[in-house]
Each structure stands twice: as structure tokens, then as C-alpha cells.
């Protein structure tokens, strides 16, 4: 919803979120995938965060997404995306 308010996207974007270390939500096959993790913020405090994957596809042209950002604090996800 936040991204819809701040930008125009010409087609639907599949976003998958998971906190499961077994990737139950299949973040690697989403347009944008978010894998929950623990990371550190700018003050070195341990906080909830995500690793961000992009470019995953399913079907005849299947492809696993690439990890583009590791350990992004959750408060910083929207600006990064």
C-alpha cells in the first residue's frame, strides 16, 4: 500500500514475505522477495530486518531471484524498495 501511494507501477508486482528460514513463502520466485532476518541499525542495535531478492520467476522461463540487499532494517524497507 505504501508503494502504491508513492509510485506508479505499470503492471502488478508479486511480493513474497517470509520469516521462515526454509523460505516457505518462496521469496526467490517473486518479483520482489523479502526474507526476514535479524540485523543491526545505524546505532548497532539488533533489530528485525530483511534480505531483499528481485527478479524471480515461475513457469517456462523460471529463474531464482538475485539477492540485492542483505540485512536491511525493517524501518528502511520502503525507501530501499
N, C-alpha and C positions, 0 to 999 in steps of 0.2 A: 504494500500500500504506500509506503514511504517513497519507494522508487517511482511509482505511478504519479505521485504528486510532484516529483522533481524533474522528471524527464519524459520524453515521448519515445516509445518503442514501437516500431512499425509491425512487429509480429509478437505472438506470445513467447515468453521466456520461461523455460522449465527450470525451477529452482528446487533442489532437494536439500533438506537439512537432516542431520543426524548427530547424535552424541554417542552412538554405538561404535565401539572400536572394530566391529565386524562389518561396518558400512551397510547396515540393514536398509538404509534409505537410498543406497546406490548413488552416492554423490558423484562418482566418477562417470556416470552416464547422463548427467544433467547438463543443460546449457551453463548453469552456474551451480556448483555444489559446495555445501558448507559442512565441514566435518568438525564437530565440537572438540575442543581441547582446553587445556589449561595453559596460560601464557603469562607474561609479565607486562604491566602497563609502563607508562613513561616514568613512573616513580619506583619501578622494580617490584611493585606489589603483585602477588599472584592473583589473577582474575580469569574469568571464563572468556574463552576466545574461540576462534575458528581458523581452520586451514581452508583456503578457497581454491576450488578447481573450476576450470572453464573448458568448454568445447566437447563435452561428452555427447555421444550419440548412440542410439539403439537402432536396430533394423539392419537392412542390407549393407549400409555404409557405417556399421558400428565402429566406435572409437572411444577409448577411455579418455576422459578429460585430463588436462595438464594441471599440476599443482602450480599456482601462480603466486600465492601469498601464504606464508606459514605463520601461525601464531598471531593473528590479528585480534586484539581485544574486541569484545562484542560491541562496546560503545563506539568503535571506529569502523564497523562493518559498512554502514550506509555510505559514508564518504569514500571508502575504498572501492565499493562496487560502482 
